[in-house]
Amino acid sequence: MEKKSEFYRKHEKQLHQLLIQIRGELLEDNIPFWQERILDDQYPGYLNCFDRQGRLEDTRKPGWFVGRTMYMFAALYNQIEPREEWQEIARAGRDFMKGSFYLGDGRFARMMSRDGRVLEGAGSIFTDHFAVKGLYEYIRTCREHEKEQDVAFARLLSDQLFKNVQKPDVLQAEGIEPGWQKHAINFMTLLVALESRAVFGNQYDDILHDCVKKSLYMFANDEYKAPFEYIGTDGKPRLEGEGRLIDAGHTMESLWFSMRAGKECGCAAYIKRAETVLDWVIARCYDEEYGGFYQHVDVDTLIPQQRFLVNDYAGIPAAWDDKIWWVQAEGLNALAMSALYNENEKHFTYFLKLYDYVQNCFRDKEFGEWYSILKRDGSIRSDKKGFELKGPYHVPRCLMQLTVLLEAYLFKMK
């Protein structure tokens, strides 16, 4: 155990209170909302498209939420409590991977019908990322004698994924034009390499460290004090089109992945660099008037160019200054991790501000879970609880990660 620091002594009582509140929201509100709805009682797989009250709106099965849901419930089993019902929900995802969802060559279907017919094929490398990391987490729920085939499959998928993210045709299918590289591809590959350590040890550490360094020192640019979403393949900013955008959510997601990598791999420099980049995000993207982080901003003018003023969220038009559920969730993760790992008072203050904001504006205290999208002033743009892009992932993952982070920090001290 470590000696109590000044930061610890100052905030100990408040951190304990936060832990109780956040764990309570996770286990008494958020997870119950999904647990009673997520399994399809007619066909294999998951249902995740629900309105505010939890009524089923769409029976299609997005490929993203096979891996994401499998990951989430396996992670709850591994990191919070080994409840049999959570493992069973995770197992439903693993079973679904054995059917039409898997297309071969490490690729998975982007969208399926309720009965498992492929509606959209291998158009999303992110689907593949989520499937692989979901499988890693599921493997950790299994007994040793049950793992052999799944570990072999996970190795095959991992090797293929790390090849596929380098292929021009795969990247162009994600809308990434020649001459560009996209941060989301890099940090999702970072995350898969990081999660692989629980199954394969340091086998993919070279990929992990390469991705962390790109996130922290290439996409995050010292000259502009800006974390870019798109840069040139030469590693330099290109201040045109998408190259002018700063995506707060993606940056903060990559920052807590990088800090976690720094913690697990003993690379303190990653944690300190992430602290610096997080300051850039706060300065550029936090809405001091209404609270919360903007969706994205322009590197020079704050307000993006005309074609980036509104983004289509699977049929929901979201303005650049709207507040998106997952952006706030990733902000909470990054701010809390930097606050505790670096004992950074500024980041703790912003964590508390953001936590109050989501509790007051995003959390639906009547029907559970969070709304999807708010307008800048906090009024509701979309109250859907689940759709093609939202399900049991960013919000419960945030609450779970905060629970684990707070417990680790509070109980490591004397």
N, C-alpha and C positions, 0 to 999 in steps of 0.2 A: 504494500500500500504506500501511497505517496502522502507527503505532508500537505495539509490544507494550505492552499494559496490564499492571497488576499481576495482574489476574484471569487474563489469558492466560498470563503467565509461571508463575503458581502451578499452573495446571491443564493446561498444554500437553501434557505427557507422558500424562496420564490421558485427555485428549480424543483424542489419537492412538490410544491403545489402544481406546477406545470405538468410534472410527470403524472400526477393523479388525474388531472383534467384530460390530458392527451390520451393516456391509456384508456380512460373511461370512454372518450369519444370513439376510439378505435373499436373497443370490445362491446360497448353497449349501444352504439348508434351505427357506425359505418359498416362494420362487418355483418351485423344482423341484417341490414338492408340487403346486402348482396347474397348472403348465405341462403336466405329463404327463396331466392329468385334465380340464382345463376345457373343451376343445373336444369337441363331440358328433361322433362319427365316423359317425353315421347320419342326422342331421338338422342343419339350420342352427342356430347359436346355441351356448349354453354350458350345461354341467352343473355345478352347484356344491354338491350335497347329498351329503356324504360322511361316513362314520363315522370313528372315531379312526384306523383303519388305512388310510383312503383308499378304502374300498369304497363304491360308489354305493348310496345309500339311497332316493333319490327322483328321478324323471326329469322332474318338473315344472320349468318354467323361470321363476323369479321375475323380474318386470320390473326390480326394483331392480338385479339383477346383470347385466343387459345393459349399462346405462350404466356401472355401477361397474367391471365387468371391462374394458370397452372403455377406460375412463379409465386403469385401473391399468397395463395393458400398453402403452398409448400413452405414458403418463408414464414408464415404465421406458425406453422407446425414446428419449424426448426428454431425459430428465434423468440417466439412468445410462449407457446405452450403446445405440447404434443397431443392435440385433440384429434381423435380418429376421424371425425367428420371433416376436418380440414384436409387431412391426407386423402380422404376419399374424393373430395372435390378436385384436388390436384391430380389424382389418378385418372379422373375423367378426361383431363386434357391429354395425359400421356396416351390413353387409349385412343383418343381421337386422332393422334399423330400416326396411328397405325393404319388409318383408312385413307380416304381420298385427299385429306388435307396435305399429306406429303406427296410431292410431285416428282421426287427423285433429284439427284445431283445437288442435294443440300437445299433445295428450294421448296417453299410452301405456298399454298393458295392464299391469295389476298382476301377473297370473299367466297362464302359458300352458302347454299340454301339451308333451310332448317334440316332437311333430310340428308345433307352432306354432299350434294352435288356441287361441283366447282363452278362458280359464277364468274370469277376473275382469277386468272392464274398467277404465275410467278412474276408479278409486276412490282413487288415491294421487297427490297432487301431488308427493310425493318421487320417485316413479318418473320424472316429467317432469324434475325437477331433475337427477337422475343421468344421464338420457339426454342432456340438453343439454350438461352439462359433459363427458361422455364424448366427445361429438361434437367439442367444442372441442379436446380433447387429441388426438383422432385427426387432425383437420385439420392440426395442427402436424407430424405425421409425413409428410405428403404433399408432393410437389413442387408448385411453383406452378401448373403447367398442369393439375394434377389437382384443384385446390381449389374451382374456381368454383361448381359445383353444391352442394357441401357447405357452403360459406360462405353461399350464399343460403338453404339450408335451415336452417342454424344461426341466421341472422338472423330468419327467420320464427318458429322455435321460441322464440327468446329473447323477441321482442316479445310473443308469445302467453303465454308463461310469466309474464312480469312483469305482464300483465293478469290472468291466472287467479288469482294469489296474492291478489288483492284481492276475489275473488268470494265472497260468503257461501255459495253452494251448494258450491263447491269446498272451502272451509274446513270446513263442516259434514260433508262426506264424510270428513274426517280426524278427526272427533269433536270439533271445536272449536265449542263452543256460542256463540250470540250473546252479545255483551258481553265475550268473552274474546279474547286473542291469545296465540299459542303461540310460544315462542322458537325452536323448531326450524324453523318456517316462515321466520322472519326470517333466521336465520343460514345456512340453505341458499340463500336468495335472495342473501344477501351473498356466499356462495361462488361462485355462478354468475356474478354481476356481476364478481367478482374474476377468475375464470378467463376471462371474456369479453375481458379486456384483451389477451390474447395473440392474439386474432383481430380484435377490433373497436376496439382502442385504448381511448380514454376515453369511448366512446359511452354506456356505461351507468354512468358514474362517479357521477352524481347518486343513482342507486339504491344503489350500493355505499356511499357515505358515509352515506346515510340509514339503511341497515341496520346499519352499524358503530355509529353513534351510538345507535341503539335498543338494540343488544346491550350496549354499554358503559355507557350512562347511563340507560336506562329499565328494561330487564329486570334490570340490576344496580342495586340500590337502595341509596343511601348511608344512608338513615335506618335501615334494618335491617341494613346491611352484609351483604346477601344477594343472590345472583343467582337470580331466580325463573324458573321454566319457563313459568308462565302469569301474565299480568297482565291488567287490564281494558283495554278498547279506549281508555279515556281515558289510558292509560299509567301508571296507578297500581296498586300492589299491591292484591289482593283476598284477604285471608287466610281463605279458605274453600275446601274441597275441594282441587282441583288447585292452587289458588292458594297453598297452604301449602308446596308441594314445591320442593326445591332439587335439581336434576338435575346431578350433578357432571360426567358425561360430556358432556352437551350444552353446559354452560357452558365447559368447557375446550376443546372443539372450537371454539366461537365465539371464544374468546380467541386461539387461535393463528391463526384466520382474520383476526381483527382486527389482530393484530400484523403479520401478513404484509401486510395492506392498508396499515398504517402505514408499513412499510418501503418498499413499492413506490410509495406515493403521497407519501412525504415528510412524513407526519403523525406526528411523534414523540409527540404527546400520546396517540395511540391505544395506543402501546406502553407508555407509563407507566401509563395507566389500566388496561390489561389486567394489569399487574403487581400493582396494588392488588386487583383483583377476584380474581386467582388466590390471593392470601393469604386471602381470605374462603372460597374453596373448600377450601383446605388445612385451615383452622381448623374448618370444619363437616363435612367429608366424608372426610378421610383417617383410616384406621383405624390409630392409633398402636400398638395391641396386636398385630394380626396382619399389618398391611401392606395396601396397596392402597386404592383409593377405593370407598366404598359406592355402591350403585346410585342411591339417592336418600334424602333425609332431610327431616324436618319443620323448618320455620323456627324453631320454638321448642323442641320437645321431643326433637329428634333422631329418635326412633322415630315413623314416620308414623301417621296415623289407620288404623283397622282395614282399610278397603278398599284401602289402598295398601301393606299389609304384604307382599303377594305380587303379582308382575307376571307375566303370561303371555308368555313368549318363544316364540311359535309352538309352543305345546304343552309348553314347558318351564317349570315354575313356579319363578320366581326371587324370593327374598326380598329385602326392601329392603336388607339388609346383605350380600347376596351380592356377589361380585366378578365383573363382566361383562368379557369380553375387550375390547370396544371402548372401554369407559370407561377402562381402564388404558392402552390405546394412545393415546387422546386426552390423557390425563394426561401421558404421556411427551412428546408433541409440545409441549404448552403449557409444561411445566416447562423443557424444554430450550430452547425459543425464548426464554422470559423470562430464563432463566439467561444465555444468550449475548447477546441483544440488550441486556439491562439490566445484564449482568455481576452478577447477583444471586446471592450466595453461598447464601442460604437456599433458593432455587429449585433451584440446582445440587445441594445436599444432598438435597432431596426427589426430584429426578430420579434420583440414584444409588440412593436407597432403593427407589424404585418399579422401577427397572431390575433391581435384584437380586431384587426380589419376583417380577416376571414371569418372569425367567430360572429361578428356583427353583420356581415354582408353576404358571405358565401354559404355559411352553414344553414341548412334548412331545419330549424328546430321543431317543425311540425311533422314533417314526413321523413326526416333523416337524410344523410349524405349532404353533398354540396350542390349548389346550382352550377351550371356549366359556364355561362358567360354573363358578365355584368357590363353595363355601360360605365363610362368613366366616373359618373357621379354615384355609382353604387346601385342604381336601379337595375332591374333584371332584364337582360336581353334574351336569355334562354334559361329555362328552369329544368331542362331535361337532366335526368340523373345518369342516363346511359344512352349512347348512340355509337355510330361507327368509330368515333375517336375517343369516347369516354366510357369507362367501365371500372371494374374493381382493380385499379392500378395506381395512378398518381396520388390520389387522396389517401387510400389506406396504406400505400407504401410510405407516404410522408409520415402519417401518424405512427406507423410501426417503426420507421427509422428514428423518429424523434424519441419514441419510447426506449428503444435500445440505446441510443446515444446518451440520453439523460441518465438511464440506469448505470451505464458504464462509467460516466463521469462522476456521478454522485457516490457510487459505492466502491470506487477505487481509492477514495480518500479515507484517511483515518477519522 
